Amino acid sequence: MLVQQILGSKSQQGVFTVKPTITVMEAAKIQADQKIGTVMVSSDGEHPDGILSERDIVRHLASTGPSVLDLPVSELMTSNLVTCAKGDRTDEVMQKMTDGRFRHMPVLEDGKLIGVISLGDVVKAQLSHVAMEKEALEGMIMGQ
């Protein structure tokens, strides 16, 4: 299965991006309002500068205190991004996420953001694929 199949099956197309200058509080509000676990940070809305997850916010909040909410997201974001392309295999993407211990991966095409997939998206797609294979094998065994 390929990343493009996951992107095609997601109900919400596009990527939420925020400017590097907005505050962590503003980014957290966007995440809460949109019910998303991460926002992409981008100066131009197309090319990624970084990613900010709920986990990033909680870790800094625990170590720094509530003043972290007034900082620009550029100070908390992960800027060393691990990305994938729509033609990448989902099992390889899942392995990268597991090895890197992160749950969201930007999808790029020609250096531009075209989507974000989560570990949950990948697992759901893999389970669906396994279920289809199971049904096909059962059908072959039963002679259907």
N, C-alpha and C positions, 0 to 999 in steps of 0.2 A: 504494500500500500504506500502511496506517495502523499507528501505534505499537501499537494494541491487538492487531493480528495478531501482532506480534513477542512481546508479553507472553504471548499465548495459546500460542505455540509453544515458549516456554522451558520446560525441564524442571523448573526450580526456581522456584516461585512465592514471592512475598513479598520482603521487603527485609531485609538484615542492617543493623541499626542499633546504634550504640554510644553510650554517654553521653559528653558532652563532657569529662568528668572522668577517663575511663580513660587510661592511659598509651599513648604511641605504641607501645611494645613489646607491650602487650596487643592493640592493634588490629592490629599486624603479625602476631601469632600467629593471630588470627581469620582474617585474610586468607589466611595460609598454610594453616591447617587446612581452610578452606572452599574453597580454590583459587579465590579471587576477587581481583580487582584493586583493589577499592575498598570502603569501608564508608561508609554514610550516618551522619552524626552527628546525633543527635536527643535532646533532653532528655526527651521524652515518648514516643518510639517511633513517632510518627505524623507529626509536622511536622518538616521538615528545618531543622537549624541550620547544616549544612555537609556537606562531603564530604571524605574523606581517601583519597587514592590511593597506590599503591605509589610512583609518581613523586614525590609530595609528600614521602614519607618519605626516599627516596634523595637528593633535592635538599637537604633540610635536614641529613641525615646527612653529606653531602659538605661542606657549609659550616660546620656546627656541631660535628660529631664525634659520638661515641657517646652523649654526654649527652642528645642530643635524644630518645633512646628513653625517658627518664624524664619527659619533658614530657607534660602533658595534650594530647589530640588537638585540643582547642579552640585551641591555639597554632599548630598546623600546618594545620588544615583550611582549605579554601576555603569562605568563607561567602557570597560573592557568586555564588550558584548560577544557572546557566542550566538551565532545566527545560523539559519538554514535557508535553503532555497525551495521553491515549490516542487522541484523535481527530486528532492531528497527522499529517501525511504524512511518510513516512520519508525522502523525498528532501530535505525541508526540515530535518529533524533532522540528517541526514548533513552538510548544508551548514553548519549551526550548529557541529557538532562539528569539522569540518574548519577552519572559519574561526577558532574559538576554541582550536584545538589541544588538545582534550581527548578522552578516549576513553569516558567514562561520563556518562550523563545521567539524572537522576532524573525519574520520571514522576509527576506530581501529579494528583489529582482533588479538587476543593474544598479545595485547600491541604494535602491529606494525601498521604503517600507511598504509591503503589500498586505501584511497581516501579522498577527501574533497567535501562536498556538500554545496551549497549556498542556501540562503532563496529563491532565484529565481528558483533554481532547484526544490525545494520542491513545490513551488507554481505552477510551470509549470506541474509537475507530478500530483498534486491534480486536477488542471483544466482539464487535459487530462482524468483523472479517472472519474470526474463528467460528462464530455462530453460523455464518453462511457456508463455510467449508464443511461444518458438521452436518448441516442439512443436505448438502450436495452428496456427501459420503453416505449418509443414511439412505438417500434416494437411490444411489447406485447399488447399495447392498440389497435394498428391497425390490430392486428391478424396476424402478419408476423412471 
